Amino acid sequence: MMSSMDGTEPSGEREVVDFVTQITDSARLRIEENLPHGFVRLKVAEAERRQAQHDIRSVEDIITELVRNSRDAGAKRVLLAFQKEQGRYRKITVLDDGCGIPSDMHGLIFEPRVTSKSEDFEEDRYGVHGRGMALFSIRSRAMQTQIVSSQPGQGTVIGVVVDTKKVPERSDQATLPVLAETEEGESVGSGPHNVARVLLEMSVDHRSMDFYIGSFADILATARALATSGEAPGGPWDALGEIDDARELADLSGSLLGLPISERNAYRVLNDEIAPLDTAYAQAKHALKASESKTRRRKAPSQGERQSRSRPLRRISKEDLAEIGRECSEIVERVAGRYYLHPSGEPRVRRGRGKLIISLFITGEEGEDE
């Protein structure tokens, strides 16, 4: 390699050296050992980073991990604020009334392998949980992840912002999946595999828990209703039932509950213009009952309808039967006249099983019955 007169390398060669050094240093950080045949042994940190990329592949995965954490914290109520901005950035806030997180752990819980499950892990319909990788995986994929507020015994509020161009989500987030009843019990049937489905599946698996999903304003109205009823866990929730000023409510909602709303929407919440939400399970149950009622109405006709279906000729009125008789009599008179035969008296039309029986008396020239 050529050097300049002052002992420094030409700029082009320096750039090559810097590039090679950068690649080498990067590999050194990622690789613990080079093995034969092109294999390598990754360092723990790199393996964790790659595992995080695998764990969180969609917004639905993020919600799954967050609500599992709420479940493990002993929460009975989980409120999910779910709002999209600029058609791209999904803002997520999860409020729960679980055991809460000490303030000195607010940063540590996002580090890999940090978990409260020291004895064992848990396996549910979504796989293994308790490896201490959930929040680390979310932070690795999201634009922003933070504990908004949490104290022991006062629940947890966690906020996440996701770029859906990088971490996609189902296009249909407004449709609630169908709740089905089988011989084994309730299950989640047809419908999109969206965020609402995650909450409904959790509701079916854990009937002691209530899950809510809505906009920031919807969730604020619901949290305030719980606080007013005395069902909130304490902490920032408690203050919601005492505030009667829209600006104060908007400020508290954004700073302590991770629910940034306008002063106008805060005013609407205070005036009950935005109603508290039903749980995801209650909404699905209501839809199931409505569907069953509609099906029963279709399958249970009235007595008259049942008779009409089993004996359809009963729908023909006496007047119409008489008209059929008269028309038939005219046809018979015209055709039988060619043979010097004539109808006699009124025709008789009776209903049979799937048929009409028409009786006509015919006479010859001498007036004798034929």
PyMOL commands that set and color helices and strands:
alter all, ss='L'
color gray80, all
select helices_A, chain A and resi 11-30+36-38+44-55+59-72+103-105+108-110+134-141+195-205+216-228+236-240+246-256+263-270+280-299+303-310+312-315+318-339
alter helices_A, ss='H'
color red, helices_A
select strands_A, chain A and resi 31-34+40-42+77-85+89-96+122-124+127-129+144-150+156-163+179-182+185-188+210-214+342-352+355-363
alter strands_A, ss='S'
color yellow, strands_A
deselect
rebuild
show_as cartoon
